[in-house]
Structures are given as C-alpha cells and as structure tokens.
C-alpha cells in the first residue's frame, strides 16, 4: 500500500495521497504557491496507521495550488407558498481552491 493521510480543511475531512488533485474550500493564496497543512487526522506510511486525537502531532501535508479561485456549479434555491403569491429565488456558487498533494510527512 502507498502512503495516505486524512486531512481536515474547511470543516471537511478527505483522504489524500501524494499526487492527488483535490478541491478544498477557498484559501487566500496565490497560484503555484505551496501551502503546508498540519490539520492531519490520520496518517499511514503504507504499513502503520497513526490516528490523532484530534490531530496527529508533527504530521504535515504539502499542497501546491493550481487554481486559487474556482467556482462550483450554480445551485438554485426556490421557495413558493401556494395561493399567496409569495416566491423567493436565490442562487449560489461555492468558491473552491484546486490543489495538488505534493508530499505527506
């Protein structure tokens, strides 16, 4: 097995391996910048697994930013009350940061 880590960012946890392309909640960074995240919940080198409570001490995941400000699909929220003429339509596009996992340490 290859090394992997469970990373927490933006209130969500995701399983990542070196070389993976991931979409995470928007970070205020520039393109081609390297970001080191230390909020690693679990890490494995292929044979042993370390699980943190809540995070593993000294574990880091290095990301290279590909697209700092990507928009997701538009989601429409429409509400109406029958026979009242009350209508509400709201659209939302979530912003993401696209990154590549460079190293797990």
Phi, psi and omega per residue, in radians:
X1 nan 2.686 3.117
X2 -1.706 2.908 -3.108
X3 -1.242 2.507 3.074
X4 -2.583 2.913 3.117
X5 -2.530 2.644 3.004
X6 -1.818 2.025 -2.995
X7 -1.905 2.445 3.070
X8 -1.980 2.149 3.072
X9 -2.679 2.417 3.139
X10 1.171 0.428 -3.140
X11 1.394 0.126 -3.133
X12 -2.183 2.645 3.078
X13 -1.920 2.463 3.102
X14 -2.509 2.585 3.102
X15 -1.540 2.182 -3.108
X16 -2.247 2.624 3.026
X17 -2.208 2.825 3.120
X18 -1.083 2.293 -3.136
X19 1.643 -0.123 3.138
X20 -1.255 2.546 3.043
X21 -1.789 2.119 -3.046
X22 -2.194 2.692 3.013
X23 -1.955 2.117 -3.140
X24 -2.144 2.952 3.097
X25 -1.023 2.641 -3.007
X26 -1.012 2.262 3.034
X27 -1.955 2.592 3.116
X28 -1.550 1.432 -3.114
X29 -2.397 2.965 3.110
X30 -1.752 2.880 3.106
X31 -1.200 2.546 -3.111
X32 1.121 0.253 3.097
X33 -1.513 2.618 3.086
X34 -1.752 2.357 -3.125
X35 -2.149 2.339 3.100
X36 -1.902 2.104 3.111
X37 -1.875 2.281 -3.125
X38 -1.928 0.180 3.102
X39 -1.569 1.174 -3.109
X40 -1.754 2.078 -3.106
X41 -1.428 -0.586 3.137
X42 -2.663 2.602 -3.135
X43 -2.525 2.468 3.125
X44 -2.361 2.431 3.085
X45 -1.698 0.158 -3.135
X46 1.914 -0.425 3.134
X47 -2.120 -0.708 -3.124
X48 -2.030 2.630 -3.130
X49 -2.087 2.278 3.043
X50 -1.983 2.236 3.124
X51 -2.021 2.272 -3.113
X52 -1.575 2.918 3.077
X53 -2.363 1.435 0.016
X54 -1.558 -0.339 -3.097
X55 -2.133 2.696 3.105
X56 -1.419 2.232 -3.129
X57 -1.207 2.279 3.072
X58 1.401 -0.045 3.134
X59 -1.487 2.405 -3.121
X60 -2.446 2.583 3.036
X61 -2.151 2.208 -3.136
X62 -1.747 2.238 -3.140
X63 -2.033 2.526 2.987
X64 -1.918 2.181 -3.057
X65 -1.381 2.229 3.105
X66 -1.691 -0.948 3.133
X67 -2.296 1.935 -3.052
X68 -1.310 -0.338 -3.048
X69 -2.489 1.393 3.120
X70 -1.832 2.466 3.141
X71 -1.780 2.426 3.103
X72 -1.441 -3.048 -3.139
X73 -1.224 2.678 3.138
X74 -1.349 2.312 3.123
X75 -1.967 2.222 -3.115
X76 -1.801 2.280 3.050
X77 -1.980 1.995 -3.114
X78 -2.151 2.198 3.093
X79 -2.203 2.478 3.093
X80 -2.555 2.521 3.039
X81 -1.864 2.194 -3.057
X82 -1.172 2.500 3.107
X83 1.109 0.175 -3.112
X84 -1.976 -0.279 -3.102
X85 1.334 0.223 -3.115
X86 -1.649 2.093 -3.123
X87 -2.390 2.577 3.105
X88 -2.538 2.249 3.129
X89 -2.281 2.159 -3.120
X90 -2.295 2.322 3.064
X91 -1.911 2.651 -3.132
X92 -2.564 2.401 3.016
X93 -2.200 2.028 -3.140
X94 -1.297 2.455 3.110
X95 -1.736 2.377 -3.091
X96 -2.170 2.877 2.943
X97 -2.075 2.230 3.125
X98 -1.701 2.271 -3.082
X99 -2.458 2.796 3.035
X100 -1.982 2.382 3.123
X101 -1.374 2.047 -3.105
X102 -1.543 -0.823 -3.086
X103 -2.649 2.619 3.021
X104 -2.100 2.146 -3.117
X105 -2.367 nan nan
